[in-house]
Amino acid sequence: MINWFMLFEFSGPGVIAEEISGNNGYVELAFCAKKLDDKDLFSKSDPFLEIYRINDDESEQLVYRTEVIKNNLNPVWDPFKVSLSSLCSCDEKKQLKCLIWDYDTRGKHDYIGEFYTTFEQMRKAMGENKIHWDCVNPKYKAKKRHYKNSGTVILKDCKAVQLPESQ
């Protein structure tokens, strides 16, 4: 018998409901960033992170969007839970694309940068380990000779949890 659970994620103005089957688990991720590019003129950026799963047909599926951290170039986002089926279709090697944006109340968010990873890489952040990625803006990288990155994104913690099955 397959049991069904619903996980609810509260993200900004919306709610994300994810249906997962009885033997699928979920993962709790805790991200922060350091020295993000400042995209605002009179204040600091208001960054948020989006995680996309890259499907076999190369399409991208939004998996999760963090909350916006106002006026901060070194944000610490709230930890969040997402099912493994939603994150990576239970395939640890499936490519994930992570985008960092500066929130704009008019809806035209400013792009800060991106990085690619897999759940296999993220799992290395379990325990005391932290994983770091350069947040790269490809346009800046192509134009600026000494461009290194637009900040660093850090996965502070990754906890994989199996949901219990009812008999």
Residue frames as a rotation matrix with the C-alpha (Angstrom) as fourth column:
MET 1
0.576 0.817 0.000 0.00
0.817 -0.576 0.000 0.00
0.000 0.000 -1.000 0.00
ILE 2
-0.482 -0.703 0.522 1.31
0.686 -0.674 -0.274 3.46
0.545 0.226 0.808 -0.92
ASN 3
0.259 0.490 -0.833 0.77
0.874 -0.485 -0.014 6.25
-0.411 -0.724 -0.554 1.57
TRP 4
0.031 -0.201 0.979 0.62
0.679 -0.714 -0.168 9.89
0.733 0.670 0.114 0.50
PHE 5
0.016 -0.115 -0.993 1.79
0.851 -0.520 0.074 12.89
-0.525 -0.847 0.089 2.47
MET 6
0.640 0.109 0.760 1.63
0.543 -0.764 -0.348 16.57
0.543 0.636 -0.548 1.66
LEU 7
-0.277 -0.722 -0.634 4.48
0.904 -0.419 0.083 18.94
-0.325 -0.550 0.769 2.47
PHE 8
0.789 0.515 0.335 3.60
0.590 -0.788 -0.178 22.62
0.172 0.338 -0.925 2.48
GLU 9
-0.401 -0.905 -0.144 6.24
0.912 -0.409 0.035 25.24
-0.091 -0.117 0.989 1.88
PHE 10
0.736 0.585 -0.340 5.43
0.571 -0.807 -0.153 28.85
-0.364 -0.082 -0.928 2.62
SER 11
-0.378 -0.884 0.274 7.35
0.868 -0.235 0.437 31.02
-0.322 0.403 0.857 0.21
GLY 12
-1.000 -0.008 0.024 6.64
0.015 -0.950 0.312 34.72
0.021 0.312 0.950 -0.03
PRO 13
-0.468 0.884 -0.013 3.05
-0.862 -0.460 -0.214 35.36
-0.195 -0.089 0.977 -1.05
GLY 14
0.223 0.587 -0.778 2.38
-0.778 0.589 0.221 31.79
0.588 0.556 0.588 -2.21
VAL 15
0.198 -0.114 0.974 2.25
-0.694 0.685 0.221 28.29
-0.692 -0.720 0.057 -0.85
ILE 16
-0.264 -0.334 -0.905 3.96
-0.855 0.515 0.060 25.38
0.446 0.790 -0.422 -2.57
ALA 17
0.437 0.422 0.794 2.31
-0.708 0.706 0.015 22.01
-0.554 -0.569 0.607 -1.98
GLU 18
-0.346 -0.645 -0.681 4.35
-0.889 0.457 0.019 18.96
0.299 0.612 -0.732 -2.89
GLU 19
0.760 0.610 0.225 2.89
-0.645 0.751 0.143 15.46
-0.082 -0.254 0.964 -3.06
ILE 20
-0.345 -0.917 -0.202 5.30
-0.904 0.382 -0.192 12.69
0.253 0.116 -0.960 -2.22
SER 21
0.428 0.501 -0.752 4.90
-0.358 0.858 0.367 8.94
0.829 0.112 0.547 -2.15
GLY 22
0.974 0.207 0.094 5.36
-0.163 0.348 0.923 6.75
0.158 -0.914 0.373 0.87
ASN 23
0.635 -0.768 -0.080 8.99
0.702 0.530 0.476 5.74
-0.323 -0.358 0.876 0.43
ASN 24
0.198 -0.570 0.797 10.35
0.535 -0.619 -0.575 9.06
0.822 0.540 0.182 -0.87
GLY 25
-0.015 -0.274 -0.962 12.20
0.965 -0.257 0.058 11.27
-0.263 -0.927 0.268 1.54
TYR 26
0.887 0.179 0.425 12.78
0.299 -0.925 -0.234 14.94
0.351 0.335 -0.874 1.75
VAL 27
-0.161 -0.979 -0.127 15.79
0.911 -0.097 -0.402 17.12
0.381 -0.180 0.907 2.30
GLU 28
0.862 0.310 -0.402 16.23
0.456 -0.820 0.346 20.18
-0.223 -0.481 -0.848 4.51
LEU 29
0.046 -0.837 0.545 18.60
0.891 -0.212 -0.401 22.77
0.451 0.504 0.737 3.08
ALA 30
0.716 0.083 -0.693 20.10
0.480 -0.779 0.404 25.86
-0.506 -0.622 -0.597 4.75
PHE 31
0.179 -0.606 0.775 21.73
0.905 -0.208 -0.372 28.42
0.386 0.768 0.511 2.43
CYS 32
0.583 -0.059 -0.810 23.51
0.297 -0.913 0.280 31.73
-0.756 -0.404 -0.515 2.96
ALA 33
0.584 -0.442 0.680 25.59
0.705 -0.140 -0.696 33.98
0.403 0.886 0.230 0.72
LYS 34
0.252 -0.612 -0.750 28.57
0.592 -0.515 0.620 36.30
-0.765 -0.600 0.233 1.13
LYS 35
-0.464 -0.587 -0.663 29.59
-0.010 -0.745 0.667 39.48
-0.886 0.316 0.340 -0.68
LEU 36
0.089 0.580 0.810 26.79
0.912 0.280 -0.301 39.48
-0.401 0.765 -0.504 -3.27
ASP 37
-0.776 -0.298 0.556 26.86
0.555 -0.741 0.377 42.24
0.300 0.601 0.741 -5.88
ASP 38
-0.438 0.609 -0.661 24.89
0.349 -0.563 -0.749 45.32
-0.829 -0.559 0.034 -4.89
LYS 39
-0.567 0.302 0.766 22.20
0.810 0.038 0.585 46.02
0.148 0.952 -0.266 -7.50
ASP 40
0.546 0.828 -0.130 20.40
0.835 -0.524 0.170 48.87
0.073 -0.201 -0.977 -5.71
LEU 41
0.078 -0.498 0.864 21.36
0.416 -0.771 -0.482 52.51
0.906 0.397 0.147 -6.02
PHE 42
-0.021 0.001 1.000 20.37
-0.605 -0.796 -0.012 53.90
0.796 -0.605 0.017 -2.60
SER 43
0.492 0.131 0.861 20.42
-0.808 0.437 0.395 50.73
-0.324 -0.890 0.321 -0.49
LYS 44
-0.678 -0.703 0.215 21.79
-0.591 0.695 0.411 47.20
-0.438 0.151 -0.886 -0.61
SER 45
-0.600 0.422 -0.680 20.34
-0.460 0.514 0.724 44.34
0.655 0.747 -0.114 -2.65
ASP 46
-0.025 0.688 0.725 17.32
-0.913 0.279 -0.296 42.38
-0.406 -0.670 0.622 -1.41
PRO 47
-0.637 -0.421 -0.645 18.44
-0.729 0.601 0.328 38.87
0.250 0.679 -0.690 -2.47
PHE 48
0.398 0.624 0.673 16.50
-0.676 0.695 -0.244 35.66
-0.620 -0.357 0.698 -2.87
LEU 49
-0.730 -0.683 0.036 17.51
-0.553 0.620 0.557 32.24
-0.402 0.386 -0.830 -4.21
GLU 50
0.513 0.832 -0.211 15.67
-0.817 0.399 -0.416 30.05
-0.262 0.386 0.885 -6.72
ILE 51
-0.578 -0.624 0.525 16.45
-0.409 0.779 0.475 26.37
-0.706 0.060 -0.706 -7.31
TYR 52
0.388 0.643 -0.661 15.49
-0.908 0.141 -0.396 24.76
-0.161 0.753 0.638 -10.61
ARG 53
0.036 -0.294 0.955 15.64
0.037 0.955 0.293 21.09
-0.999 0.025 0.046 -11.59
ILE 54
-0.303 -0.170 -0.938 16.90
-0.911 -0.237 0.337 20.59
-0.279 0.957 -0.084 -15.13
ASN 55
0.495 0.640 0.588 14.74
-0.412 0.768 -0.490 17.89
-0.765 0.000 0.644 -16.71
ASP 56
-0.095 -0.534 0.840 15.84
0.453 0.728 0.514 15.29
-0.886 0.429 0.173 -19.24
ASP 57
0.391 0.314 0.865 14.37
0.920 -0.150 -0.362 17.42
0.016 0.937 -0.348 -22.07
GLU 58
-0.595 -0.775 0.211 16.53
0.737 -0.631 -0.240 20.40
0.319 0.012 0.948 -20.86
SER 59
0.230 0.709 0.666 13.46
0.109 -0.699 0.706 22.26
0.967 -0.090 -0.239 -19.56
GLU 60
-0.848 -0.527 0.054 13.73
0.059 -0.196 -0.979 23.87
0.526 -0.827 0.198 -16.13
GLN 61
0.242 0.929 -0.282 11.26
0.435 0.155 0.887 23.31
0.867 -0.337 -0.366 -13.29
LEU 62
-0.219 -0.264 0.939 11.19
-0.634 -0.693 -0.343 25.71
0.741 -0.671 -0.016 -10.33
VAL 63
-0.194 0.047 -0.980 11.66
0.518 0.853 -0.062 23.62
0.833 -0.520 -0.190 -7.19
TYR 64
0.336 0.265 -0.904 11.91
0.934 -0.220 0.283 26.29
-0.124 -0.939 -0.321 -4.50
ARG 65
0.035 -0.289 0.957 12.17
0.270 -0.919 -0.288 30.05
0.962 0.269 0.045 -4.00
THR 66
-0.483 -0.280 -0.830 13.51
0.863 0.011 -0.506 31.40
0.151 -0.960 0.237 -0.71
GLU 67
0.670 0.608 -0.427 12.21
0.695 -0.715 0.072 34.42
-0.261 -0.345 -0.902 1.12
VAL 68
0.408 -0.489 0.771 13.64
0.323 -0.713 -0.623 37.85
0.854 0.503 -0.132 0.30
ILE 69
0.185 -0.440 -0.879 16.27
0.951 -0.147 0.274 39.17
-0.249 -0.886 0.391 2.72
LYS 70
0.884 0.308 0.351 15.98
0.402 -0.884 -0.239 42.96
0.237 0.353 -0.905 2.68
ASN 71
0.787 -0.519 0.334 18.99
-0.489 -0.855 -0.176 45.28
0.377 -0.025 -0.926 2.35
ASN 72
0.532 -0.560 0.635 21.67
-0.435 0.463 0.772 42.61
-0.727 -0.687 0.002 2.81
LEU 73
0.382 -0.493 -0.782 24.66
-0.860 0.122 -0.496 41.50
0.340 0.861 -0.377 0.73
ASN 74
-0.791 -0.595 -0.145 25.36
-0.465 0.738 -0.490 38.59
0.398 -0.320 -0.860 3.13
PRO 75
0.104 0.973 0.205 21.92
-0.914 0.011 0.407 36.97
0.393 -0.230 0.890 3.45
VAL 76
-0.969 -0.157 0.190 21.10
-0.222 0.890 -0.397 33.96
-0.107 -0.427 -0.898 5.61
TRP 77
-0.297 0.905 -0.303 17.93
-0.695 0.013 0.719 32.33
0.655 0.424 0.625 4.27
ASP 78
0.121 0.458 0.881 15.60
-0.912 0.401 -0.084 30.28
-0.392 -0.793 0.466 6.46
PRO 79
-0.895 -0.353 0.272 16.17
-0.255 0.906 0.337 26.51
-0.366 0.232 -0.901 6.19
PHE 80
0.054 0.935 -0.350 13.53
-0.972 -0.031 -0.234 24.82
-0.230 0.353 0.907 4.04
LYS 81
-0.394 -0.068 0.917 12.35
-0.078 0.996 0.040 21.31
-0.916 -0.056 -0.398 3.21
VAL 82
0.090 0.400 -0.912 11.75
-0.985 -0.097 -0.140 19.95
-0.145 0.911 0.386 -0.26
SER 83
0.728 0.217 0.651 11.00
-0.209 0.974 -0.090 16.41
-0.653 -0.070 0.754 -1.41
LEU 84
-0.378 -0.903 0.203 13.73
-0.130 0.269 0.954 14.48
-0.917 0.335 -0.219 -3.18
SER 85
-0.099 0.395 0.913 11.29
0.882 0.459 -0.103 13.70
-0.460 0.796 -0.394 -6.00
SER 86
0.897 0.439 -0.041 10.69
0.386 -0.827 -0.410 17.40
-0.214 0.352 -0.911 -6.55
LEU 87
0.497 -0.779 -0.383 14.33
-0.408 -0.599 0.689 18.43
-0.766 -0.186 -0.615 -6.12
CYS 88
-0.389 -0.823 -0.413 16.01
-0.831 0.120 0.543 15.83
-0.397 0.555 -0.731 -8.31
SER 89
0.432 0.644 -0.631 13.44
-0.820 0.572 0.023 13.19
0.376 0.507 0.775 -9.32
CYS 90
0.819 -0.170 0.548 15.27
-0.311 0.671 0.673 10.97
-0.482 -0.722 0.497 -6.78
ASP 91
0.695 -0.670 0.261 18.34
0.637 0.404 -0.657 11.08
0.334 0.623 0.707 -9.06
GLU 92
0.580 -0.491 -0.650 21.32
0.487 -0.430 0.760 12.42
-0.653 -0.757 -0.010 -7.09
LYS 93
-0.482 -0.852 0.205 23.20
0.645 -0.186 0.741 13.28
-0.593 0.489 0.639 -10.31
LYS 94
0.312 0.668 0.675 20.38
0.937 -0.334 -0.102 15.36
0.157 0.664 -0.731 -11.86
GLN 95
-0.676 -0.643 0.360 21.60
0.623 -0.760 -0.187 18.88
0.394 0.097 0.914 -12.64
LEU 96
0.401 0.727 -0.558 20.22
0.888 -0.458 0.042 21.75
-0.225 -0.512 -0.829 -10.55
LYS 97
-0.340 -0.429 0.837 20.43
0.598 -0.786 -0.159 25.42
0.726 0.446 0.524 -11.53
CYS 98
0.171 0.322 -0.931 20.45
0.944 -0.326 0.060 27.99
-0.284 -0.889 -0.360 -8.74
LEU 99
-0.096 -0.092 0.991 19.77
0.591 -0.806 -0.018 31.66
0.801 0.584 0.131 -9.45
ILE 100
-0.337 -0.019 -0.941 20.28
0.840 -0.459 -0.291 34.63
-0.426 -0.888 0.171 -7.15
TRP 101
-0.026 0.454 0.891 18.09
0.704 -0.624 0.339 37.69
0.710 0.636 -0.304 -7.71
ASP 102
-0.966 -0.085 -0.244 17.73
0.223 -0.748 -0.625 41.15
-0.130 -0.658 0.742 -6.20
TYR 103
-0.200 0.980 0.007 14.02
0.954 0.197 -0.225 41.60
-0.222 -0.038 -0.974 -5.42
ASP 104
-0.995 0.029 0.100 12.26
0.003 -0.952 0.305 44.56
0.104 0.304 0.947 -7.01
THR 105
-0.533 0.845 -0.039 8.77
0.092 0.012 -0.996 45.56
-0.841 -0.535 -0.084 -5.84
ARG 106
-0.029 0.511 -0.859 7.85
-0.864 -0.445 -0.236 46.36
-0.503 0.735 0.454 -9.46
GLY 107
0.743 0.388 0.545 8.43
-0.196 0.905 -0.378 42.70
-0.640 0.174 0.748 -10.35
LYS 108
0.828 -0.535 -0.168 11.45
-0.111 0.136 -0.984 43.17
0.549 0.834 0.053 -12.62
HIS 109
0.866 -0.496 0.064 14.01
0.057 0.225 0.973 41.52
-0.497 -0.839 0.223 -10.35
ASP 110
0.514 -0.779 -0.358 17.69
-0.846 -0.393 -0.359 42.20
0.139 0.488 -0.862 -11.02
TYR 111
0.890 -0.250 -0.382 19.82
0.172 0.958 -0.228 39.18
0.423 0.137 0.896 -11.86
ILE 112
0.620 -0.732 0.283 22.85
-0.689 -0.336 0.642 38.74
-0.375 -0.593 -0.713 -9.59
GLY 113
-0.402 -0.798 -0.449 24.23
-0.908 0.410 0.084 35.39
0.117 0.441 -0.890 -10.71
GLU 114
0.754 0.637 -0.159 23.92
-0.635 0.769 0.073 31.62
0.169 0.046 0.985 -10.85
PHE 115
-0.505 -0.845 0.175 25.63
-0.848 0.523 0.079 28.32
-0.159 -0.108 -0.981 -10.19
TYR 116
0.349 0.547 -0.761 25.01
-0.651 0.725 0.223 24.68
0.674 0.418 0.609 -11.03
THR 117
-0.566 -0.486 0.666 25.09
-0.814 0.459 -0.357 21.71
-0.132 -0.744 -0.655 -8.67
THR 118
-0.188 0.532 -0.825 23.59
-0.199 0.802 0.563 18.28
0.962 0.270 -0.044 -7.98
PHE 119
0.775 0.465 0.428 22.06
-0.529 0.106 0.842 16.73
0.346 -0.879 0.328 -4.91
GLU 120
0.678 -0.618 -0.397 25.10
0.616 0.773 -0.152 14.45
0.401 -0.141 0.905 -4.85
GLN 121
-0.360 -0.813 0.456 27.27
0.387 -0.576 -0.720 17.55
0.849 -0.083 0.522 -4.29
MET 122
0.083 0.486 0.870 24.81
-0.590 -0.679 0.436 19.03
0.803 -0.550 0.230 -1.78
ARG 123
0.859 0.291 -0.422 24.95
0.087 0.729 0.679 15.88
0.505 -0.620 0.601 0.35
LYS 124
-0.055 -0.970 -0.239 28.56
0.679 0.139 -0.721 16.74
0.732 -0.202 0.650 1.16
ALA 125
-0.409 -0.026 0.912 27.21
-0.395 -0.896 -0.203 19.54
0.822 -0.444 0.356 3.37
MET 126
0.690 0.639 -0.340 25.88
0.011 0.461 0.887 17.00
0.723 -0.616 0.311 5.87
GLY 127
0.445 -0.513 -0.734 27.42
0.894 0.307 0.327 17.34
0.057 -0.802 0.595 9.30
GLU 128
0.291 -0.432 -0.853 30.15
0.424 -0.741 0.520 19.93
-0.857 -0.514 -0.032 9.84
ASN 129
-0.610 -0.589 0.530 30.96
0.705 -0.099 0.702 20.38
-0.361 0.802 0.476 6.14
LYS 130
0.319 0.641 -0.698 29.86
-0.018 -0.732 -0.681 23.41
-0.948 0.230 -0.222 4.16
ILE 131
-0.078 -0.270 0.960 29.76
0.939 0.304 0.162 23.61
-0.336 0.913 0.230 0.38
HIS 132
-0.043 -0.046 -0.998 30.66
-0.028 -0.998 0.047 26.85
-0.999 0.030 0.041 -1.45
TRP 133
0.138 0.076 0.987 29.80
0.968 0.203 -0.151 27.92
-0.212 0.976 -0.046 -4.99
ASP 134
-0.870 -0.335 -0.361 30.81
0.210 -0.915 0.343 31.02
-0.445 0.223 0.867 -6.88
CYS 135
0.324 0.946 -0.032 27.72
0.531 -0.209 -0.821 32.99
-0.783 0.249 -0.569 -7.90
VAL 136
-0.700 -0.707 0.106 28.60
0.403 -0.268 0.875 33.86
-0.590 0.655 0.472 -11.49
ASN 137
0.479 0.727 -0.492 27.00
-0.122 -0.500 -0.857 36.33
-0.869 0.471 -0.150 -13.87
PRO 138
0.206 -0.438 0.875 27.94
0.806 0.583 0.103 34.97
-0.555 0.684 0.473 -17.34
LYS 139
0.792 0.109 0.601 27.64
0.492 -0.697 -0.522 38.43
0.362 0.709 -0.605 -18.96
TYR 140
0.833 -0.535 0.143 30.10
-0.524 -0.678 0.515 39.95
-0.179 -0.504 -0.845 -16.48
LYS 141
0.358 -0.714 0.602 32.42
0.120 0.675 0.728 36.98
-0.926 -0.188 0.327 -16.89
ALA 142
0.384 -0.152 0.911 32.48
0.908 0.245 -0.341 37.47
-0.171 0.958 0.231 -20.67
LYS 143
0.756 0.037 0.654 32.99
0.331 -0.883 -0.332 41.26
0.565 0.468 -0.680 -20.51
LYS 144
0.785 -0.430 0.446 35.18
-0.615 -0.624 0.482 41.86
0.071 -0.653 -0.754 -17.46
ARG 145
0.239 -0.801 -0.549 38.75
-0.425 0.422 -0.800 40.64
0.873 0.425 -0.240 -17.69
HIS 146
-0.778 -0.627 0.038 39.39
-0.263 0.270 -0.926 40.21
0.570 -0.731 -0.375 -13.97
TYR 147
0.138 0.924 0.356 35.86
-0.893 -0.039 0.448 39.15
0.428 -0.380 0.820 -12.99
LYS 148
-0.910 -0.414 0.038 35.87
-0.380 0.790 -0.481 36.42
0.169 -0.452 -0.876 -10.34
ASN 149
-0.549 0.796 -0.255 32.27
0.780 0.597 0.186 36.20
0.300 -0.097 -0.949 -9.15
SER 150
-0.250 0.577 0.778 29.21
-0.213 -0.816 0.537 38.15
0.944 -0.031 0.327 -7.98
GLY 151
0.116 0.200 0.973 29.48
-0.990 -0.052 0.129 36.65
0.077 -0.978 0.192 -4.51
THR 152
-0.832 -0.377 -0.407 29.62
-0.318 0.925 -0.207 33.22
0.455 -0.043 -0.889 -2.92
VAL 153
0.326 0.935 0.140 26.70
-0.797 0.192 0.572 30.96
0.508 -0.298 0.808 -2.02
ILE 154
-0.783 -0.606 0.138 27.13
-0.551 0.574 -0.605 28.54
0.287 -0.550 -0.784 0.87
LEU 155
0.347 0.793 -0.501 25.12
-0.238 0.591 0.771 25.47
0.907 -0.148 0.394 1.74
LYS 156
-0.235 -0.439 0.867 25.47
-0.905 -0.227 -0.360 25.48
0.355 -0.869 -0.344 5.53
ASP 157
-0.610 0.096 0.787 23.53
-0.446 0.779 -0.441 22.28
-0.655 -0.620 -0.432 6.13
CYS 158
-0.245 0.536 -0.808 21.84
-0.805 0.352 0.477 19.46
0.540 0.768 0.345 4.25
LYS 159
-0.654 0.121 0.746 19.70
-0.511 0.656 -0.555 16.93
-0.557 -0.745 -0.367 6.10
ALA 160
-0.528 0.489 -0.694 18.10
-0.524 0.455 0.720 14.04
0.668 0.744 0.016 4.24
VAL 161
-0.629 0.425 0.651 15.09
-0.586 0.291 -0.756 12.55
-0.511 -0.857 0.066 6.04
GLN 162
-0.864 0.410 -0.293 13.02
0.090 0.698 0.710 9.51
0.496 0.587 -0.640 5.13
LEU 163
-0.277 0.847 0.454 9.31
-0.923 -0.366 0.120 9.90
0.268 -0.386 0.883 5.81
PRO 164
-0.789 0.002 0.615 7.93
-0.320 0.853 -0.413 6.99
-0.525 -0.522 -0.672 7.87
GLU 165
-0.599 0.614 -0.514 5.58
-0.437 0.287 0.852 4.60
0.671 0.735 0.096 6.10
SER 166
-0.122 0.661 0.741 2.38
-0.931 0.182 -0.316 3.45
-0.344 -0.728 0.593 7.81
GLN 167
-0.965 -0.233 0.119 1.83
-0.195 0.943 0.269 -0.26
-0.175 0.237 -0.956 7.77
